[in-house]
Amino acid sequence: MKAIFLSALLLVGANNFAQKLTADEQRIKKVFFDFLLFYKKNEKKFNSFKLYSGSGKENNPPYRINWDTGVQQYFNYLRKYVPFVGEAYIKAETGHFKNAEQNFKEYPDEEIAMGFDYDRWAGGQENIDYTYKWYTSPENTYHVIISGNKAKLRIGSPKEKEGDTQFWSFVPFVKERGKWKMADNIYPEDE
């Protein structure tokens, strides 16, 4: 019985140890949490940008990226109002839009606008209220890996039962002008 209690105590202690983040690691975690809260409050604005459109009947395929209108307005909005992201984030978004544009060309009859069929900013099919609770849960495990001016915030969801595999997501970061900024959106971590 003492061995079981001691093992449980060690597991709790190990989890608490893993949760102790340095000040810099805490800042990175806070940037992501603040971004999610900002997005939660401004979801309508984020979704207002016409990043792509259909040139078919009733805005149906084939799709195209609206570089000069929607994308540029979106980037201007990010630069002016969203302090949690910077130029690395905009560069990553540009890459995602170019990838979507390539998919639109390769699959001109595809009805689903690939790359825009989920919540791009919070990383899921659920609404932001759900994903905010999911990513900020005190039951999650948070790891931050810093390498020079780059970092990765890893978020591990709680296991439902012993033996379950922990689901991990990650957010890349970069230090721009002395401040940690998100360098891309959140994504599931490959195993």
N, C-alpha and C positions, 0 to 999 in steps of 0.2 A: 504494500500500500504506500509506504514511504517512497519507494522507487517511482511509482506512478505520479505521486504528488510532485516529487522533485523534477521529473521529466516535464510535467505540465508547467511548472514554474520556470524551467529553463526555456521552454518554447515561448512563453509569454515574454520573458526577458529578452530573448533573441528577436522577437517581433518588435518590441519597444526599442531595442538597439537599432534595428534596421530603419525605424521611423525617425530617429534622431538625425535631422538634417543640419548641415552647417548653415551659417547666415546666408551665404551665397546660394546654396541649394534651396533654402526657404524662399529667397527672393524669386527664384525661377518658378517654384511651385505657385507662389502668390501671383505672378504675372499670368499664369494660365488660369487660375481661379478668377482673377479680376477680369480676364478676357471673357470667360464664360458668363460671368455676371453682366458685363457690358453687353454681350451678345444677347443675353436673355432679355435685357431691357430694350434692346434696339433690333430685335429680330426682324421686325417689319421693314426697317430701313435696309438691313443686309439683303433681304429678299426683294427689294424694290428695283434693284439694278437689272436691266435687261441684258444679261451677259451673253445670251444667245437668242436666236429666233429662228422660226421656221419660214422658209420661203415658199412652202406649199400652201394649198388652200387651208384657210382658218389656222394659220401659223403652224401647220404640220410640216413634216420633213419634206425636203432635205433641210437640215439645220446648218446654221453658220454662227460663228462667234462674232459678236458685235464689238469689234476692237475699238473703233473710233467713238462710239457712243457709250454703251453700257460698261465696258471694261475700263475705259479711261476714267469715267465718272466714279466707278468703284475704287480704282486706285487713288484718285484724288480724295475720296472720302476716307480711305484707310490712312493716308498720309496726314490728313488734317484732324481727324477725330478719334483714331484708334491707336493710342499710345503703346499698346501691347505688341504691336507688330511693326516691322520696319521694311527696309529694302530687300532683305533676304526673303521675307514672306512674300513680297510682291513678285520677286523673281520666281519663287516656287509656284505662285498662282499663275504666272505667265506660262510656265511649263505645263501646268495642268490644263490651261485653256488651249495650248498648242496641241496637246495630246487629244483633247476632246475634238478639236478641229480636224485632226487627222482621222479620228474615228468617224466623224461626220462624213468625211470624203470617202472613206473605205466602205461605209455602210449607209448610203444615202437614203435608203428606205426604212431604216430602223426607226420605229416609233418612239422609243425611249431615248431621251437625250443623254447619252452616256457621259458620265462625269457630273451630271446634274440630277441624278435620280435618287439622291439621299441628301441629308443635311450636311453639306460640305464643311461647315464651320465647327459643328459639334460632333461630327463623325458617326452618324447613325440614321436609322429610320425613325427613331422616336422624336418626340418634340423636345425642345430645349429644357423644359421643366424637368423631364425625366432624366435627360443626359446630364444636366447640371447636378442633380442629386447623385447620379451614378458616379461621376468623376470626382466629386468632392466629398464622397462618403468617408467618415472617419474610420470606417472598417477597411478601407483600401490600404494597400501597401504602396508607398511612394519611394522610388529610387531616383537619384539624380546623378548622372555621369557627366562630369565636366572635363573637357580636354581643350585647354587653351581658351580660345574665345568661342568655342562651340560647346553645346551641352545637349543632353537628352533627358527629359523627364519621363520616367516609366511609371505607369499607373497599373497596379495589379488589383483586380477585383477580388473580393472575399470569396473563399471557397464555400460552397453550400454545405458540403460534408467532407469528412476525412477521405482522402484518396482522389478527390476531384483535382483536375488540372486548373491552375490559376490562369485566368484570362488577363493578358497584358496589352496595354495600349501605350503609345509613346507620342511625345511632342518634341520636335527638334527646336533648339534655341540657338541664337547667336548673340554675341555681345556687340552692339552697335553704339558708338559714341559713349561707351562706358556703362551702358544699360543693357540688361538681358531682354531680348525680344523674341517672340515666337518666330521661327523661321519657316513654319508650315503649319497645317492643320493637324489635328489628332488622327492617328491611324492605328489599326490593330497591329500588334507586333507579330511578325512571322515567328513561328516556333523553330 
